[in-house]
């Protein structure tokens, strides 16, 4: 994904270690537990297995709780802006990173963000975003519901004509589930299409806003 964005946008793309060497969950064994498309429900047994994967990772979650990863992200952005003398910096975040992008979107360190299937966010966090924000959303998402996303879109729309208005867009990708923009099952046509179009959306958004 990073290489594609770098090539298409003709810019540097950085992939920061926001977890500081301690990822929240191992990739191994996660894919088969999580729904890979809309209409697939996680079985009770898979829910139990997911819980058991979470339990030993509680220290990692604490080490990378929102206040910590947000500060880590802000520090990283400030560092590369200073060292590389970038005029503008955008960020795209997926899943947990999508939530980070949304929260850091009010910290006055970024110029534009793309938020892909994030975790839960509050109305206050959405209202605090003060830069252009695009959203790439799954049809069914265990992390954040479309109803909640519709509510967030209404909050952006309510700013129109006001001093705090920022450009925004919300795109729902039919047939997809949480994670489609970062770890898609490319054998499923709707998921493959959603993955590809989410990348196109990201490129178009940064071309437009940065």
Long-range contacts (C-beta under 8 A, 24 or more apart in sequence): 1-182, 1-199, 4-199, 5-92, 5-199, 5-202, 5-203, 8-203, 9-203, 9-206, 9-207, 12-84, 12-86, 14-76, 14-80, 16-72, 16-73, 16-76, 18-64, 18-69, 18-72, 18-73, 18-76, 18-97, 18-100, 19-60, 19-63, 19-64, 19-69, 20-63, 20-64, 20-72, 22-59, 22-60, 22-63, 22-64, 23-60, 24-57, 24-60, 24-61, 24-64, 24-96, 25-53, 25-54, 25-57, 25-60, 26-53, 29-53, 31-183, 34-142, 34-177, 34-178, 34-179, 35-140, 35-142, 35-177, 35-178, 36-177, 36-179, 36-180, 36-184, 36-185, 36-188, 36-191, 37-175, 37-176, 37-177, 37-180, 37-185, 37-188, 37-190, 37-191, 38-138, 38-139, 38-140, 38-174, 38-175, 38-176, 38-177, 38-190, 39-140, 39-175, 40-177, 42-142, 66-99, 66-100, 66-103, 69-96, 69-100, 70-100, 70-103, 70-104, 70-107, 73-100, 73-104, 74-104, 74-107, 74-109, 77-104, 77-109, 77-110, 78-109, 81-109, 88-112, 88-210, 89-210, 90-114, 90-205, 90-206, 90-209, 90-210, 92-116, 92-202, 93-118, 94-179, 94-181, 94-182, 95-119, 95-143, 95-178, 95-179, 95-182, 102-126, 102-129, 102-133, 105-129, 105-130, 105-131, 105-133, 106-130, 111-209, 111-210, 112-205, 112-206, 112-209, 112-210, 114-201, 114-202, 114-205, 114-206, 116-181, 116-182, 116-198, 116-202, 117-141, 117-143, 117-144, 117-178, 117-179, 117-180, 117-181, 117-182, 118-143, 118-144, 119-143, 119-144, 120-144, 120-148, 121-148, 121-152, 123-151, 123-152, 123-155, 126-152, 126-155, 126-156, 127-155, 129-166, 130-164, 130-166, 131-166, 132-166, 132-167, 132-168, 132-205, 132-208, 132-209, 133-166, 133-167, 133-168, 134-168, 134-169, 134-170, 134-171, 134-201, 134-202, 134-205, 135-168, 135-169, 135-170, 135-171, 136-171, 136-173, 136-181, 136-198, 136-201, 136-202, 137-170, 137-171, 137-172, 137-173, 138-172, 138-173, 138-176, 138-177, 138-178, 138-179, 138-180, 138-194, 139-172, 139-173, 139-174, 139-175, 139-176, 139-177, 140-176, 140-177, 140-178, 141-177, 141-178, 142-177, 142-178, 143-178, 146-172, 167-208, 167-209, 169-201, 169-205, 171-197, 171-198, 171-201, 173-197, 173-198
